[in-house]
Amino acid sequence: MLKDESGKTENCLDFRHSHVAVLLNEVLYWISPDQGKSYIDCTLGMSGMAEMLLQESAPSGRLLGIDRDAEAIAQAHQVLAPYHERVELRHGNFTSLKAIAEEAGFTHVDGIVFDLGVSSPQLSQAERGFSFMKDGPLDMRMDQSTGPTAAEFLLHISEKALERILREYGEERFAKRIARAIVEERQEPITTTSRLSEIIRRAIPIPARRGRLHYATRTFQALRIAVNGELDGLADVLRDASSLLGPGGRLCVIAFHSLEDRIVKHTFRELSAKPSPLLSLLTKKPLTPTREEQRRNPRSRSAKLRVAERVTGERSG
């Protein structure tokens, strides 16, 4: 790979690769995978990042892959089959990272990666209920084996609590109007993405429906975050991840939402604070995708990558 001091890389990887992850070149630059080292991908998704970590650390690098989506794990078994002797796959929530890693024998690792948020396959499958662009059941669960669906969530939440979620997680300026409309309409349960989208459309003033951002985007985002508890325990798991790194090991976190990125920023700052820092910050400001990557993959536009390195043993205090 061709590298520069900012961490950006030239387009030296083949972007026609079938499982290209967001900010892939940048993560590979900072992780610098090598033979004999061990890595954890906490959000496997389409396995693009995991596959490249394994390729770059051949012939003896090891990887633990985790995802809460059973479909992602099933696909990973196929995509990563050529590396089966060097891979451990686990279906689970990354909030259980420490227990999963210790059980699998991945402690004092050389690199850990988080790619937060929803994956492209989840968005593209109507039956998963993440997208207002496709009519399907209002599910939105990343792990379909547990927890209430978005439809069940909307059936019982109070109007006030729903308004808060839409305002905080979606930064939706019409949160009050949308929350009221949903509560009024749910006498007949809201079970499809198209019906929810239509309720949102009617709740928003006509001029506001014509903006660059689709009128349902913020509400769907907020519900997805709430249903999956995406912000719950994020700071704690970043602390756990830091404790699993060996000296010089690096932690890469890609966030797509300002709330996620804020948690990452503050947690990294806490863990790098004197007098006994556990981490050293390698990116003073988050790295963002190149224009070329944004053109090839519009989903990458809001991505922000922060990187830190393990510098000490156990933290005192």
Secondary structure by P-SEA (a helix, b strand, c coil): ccccccccccccccccccccccaaaaaaaaacccccbbbbbcccccaaaaaaaaaaaccbbbbbbbbccaaaaaaaaaaaccccccbbbbbccccaaaaaaaaaccccccbbbbbccccccccccccccccccccccccccccccccccaaaaaacccaaaaaaaaaacccccaaaaaaaaaaaacccccccaaaaaaaaaaaccccccccccccaaaaaaaaaaaaaccccaaaaaaaaaaaaccccbbbbbbbccaaaaaaaaaaaaaaaccccccccccccbbbbbcaaaaaaccccccbbbbbbbbccccccc
